[in-house]
Amino acid sequence: MFIEISGGGAPGLIKALSMRLDSPVKIGDFPEVSNAIGAALARPTFSCTLHLDTFMKRYQIEETGLQGEWLGSRKPHKEIEEFLREIAEKSARDQGIELKKPNIQPFDYFPIVKGYQTVGQIIHGSLIVPPGVRGRLKS
């Protein structure tokens, strides 16, 4: 059994790692460019976090600073997910990112009460594309 290392600094680590881990160490294929290959094959991550105040009728996207007027209902449980998805798709497109298999995280809903009446909600939620690999490289 051996440990395989890669990357531009791999040749300088062989002796120290071998002694420290008491195991043979081998350099993998293409160590000089392995980091670049990994970066090229990595799927970009993406997140879009919505903060919405239905009482003030304002929303903001944390990552981009995008702000706007909320034109939907004061209790938008059914429409909020699609609203976030549309904003995320446009933002991803603007950044050159393909929005594949996004995960919508659970939304937090906080009622805004004035007197004895609920007058709106503060809603916080996000859509993310988790990290991953776009493809494999065969040597």
C-alpha positions in Angstrom: 0.0 0.0 0.0 1.2 3.5 -0.8 0.1 7.1 -0.6 -0.4 8.9 -3.9 0.1 12.7 -4.0 -0.3 15.2 -6.7 0.1 18.9 -7.3 2.9 21.3 -8.1 4.5 20.8 -4.7 4.3 17.0 -4.7 8.0 16.4 -5.4 9.1 18.4 -2.4 6.7 16.5 -0.1 7.6 12.9 -0.9 10.5 12.5 1.6 8.8 14.3 4.5 5.4 12.5 4.1 7.0 9.1 3.7 8.9 9.6 7.0 6.0 11.1 8.9 3.4 8.6 7.8 5.8 5.6 7.7 4.4 4.6 4.3 5.7 4.8 0.7 4.7 7.9 -1.2 4.3 8.0 -5.0 3.6 11.0 -7.3 0.4 10.7 -9.3 0.0 11.4 -13.0 0.5 15.0 -14.2 1.4 16.5 -10.8 2.3 19.9 -12.3 -1.2 20.5 -13.7 -3.4 18.4 -11.4 -4.8 21.4 -9.6 -5.7 23.0 -12.9 -7.4 19.8 -14.1 -9.4 19.6 -10.9 -10.5 23.2 -11.3 -11.5 22.6 -14.9 -13.6 19.6 -14.0 -15.2 21.0 -10.9 -18.9 22.1 -11.1 -19.2 25.7 -9.9 -21.1 26.1 -6.7 -23.8 28.7 -6.5 -26.1 30.1 -3.9 -28.9 32.7 -3.9 -30.2 33.7 -0.5 -33.5 35.7 -0.3 -34.5 38.0 2.5 -38.0 39.2 2.1 -40.1 41.6 4.2 -43.7 41.4 3.0 -44.8 44.2 5.3 -42.3 46.7 3.9 -42.7 45.0 0.4 -38.9 44.8 -0.1 -36.6 41.9 -0.9 -32.8 41.6 -1.1 -30.5 38.9 -2.4 -27.6 38.5 0.0 -24.9 37.4 -2.5 -25.5 40.1 -5.1 -27.0 42.9 -3.2 -30.0 42.9 -5.6 -32.9 44.7 -4.0 -36.4 45.3 -5.2 -40.1 45.8 -4.5 -42.1 42.8 -3.5 -45.3 42.7 -5.5 -46.7 39.4 -4.2 -49.0 38.6 -1.2 -48.2 39.2 2.5 -48.2 35.5 3.1 -46.5 34.1 0.0 -46.0 30.4 1.0 -46.9 29.1 -2.5 -45.2 31.8 -4.6 -42.0 32.4 -2.8 -40.1 29.3 -4.1 -40.8 30.1 -7.7 -39.8 33.8 -7.1 -36.4 32.7 -5.7 -35.9 30.2 -8.5 -36.5 32.9 -11.2 -34.0 35.3 -9.5 -31.5 32.5 -9.1 -31.8 31.5 -12.7 -31.2 35.0 -14.0 -28.3 35.6 -11.6 -26.6 32.2 -12.6 -27.1 33.0 -16.3 -25.5 36.5 -15.8 -22.5 34.7 -14.1 -22.2 32.1 -16.8 -23.2 29.3 -14.5 -25.5 26.5 -15.5 -28.1 26.0 -12.8 -28.3 22.2 -12.7 -30.0 20.3 -9.9 -30.4 23.3 -7.5 -31.5 22.5 -3.9 -34.0 24.8 -2.3 -33.3 25.0 1.4 -36.2 25.2 3.8 -37.6 28.7 4.3 -37.9 30.5 7.6 -41.1 32.4 8.2 -41.3 35.0 10.9 -44.7 36.8 11.3 -44.8 40.6 11.8 -47.5 41.4 14.3 -48.9 44.9 14.8 -51.4 45.2 17.6 -53.2 41.9 17.5 -52.9 41.4 13.8 -50.4 39.7 11.6 -49.5 42.3 9.0 -46.7 40.6 7.1 -43.8 38.2 7.3 -40.1 38.2 7.2 -39.0 35.3 5.0 -35.5 33.9 4.7 -34.5 31.1 2.4 -31.9 30.0 -0.2 -31.3 28.0 -3.3 -27.9 26.3 -3.7 -26.1 24.2 -6.3 -23.8 22.0 -4.3 -20.2 21.3 -5.3 -19.5 18.4 -7.6 -17.7 17.1 -10.6 -18.6 17.9 -14.2 -16.7 15.0 -15.7 -13.8 12.7 -15.4 -10.4 12.7 -17.1 -8.9 9.4 -18.2 -5.2 9.2 -18.4 
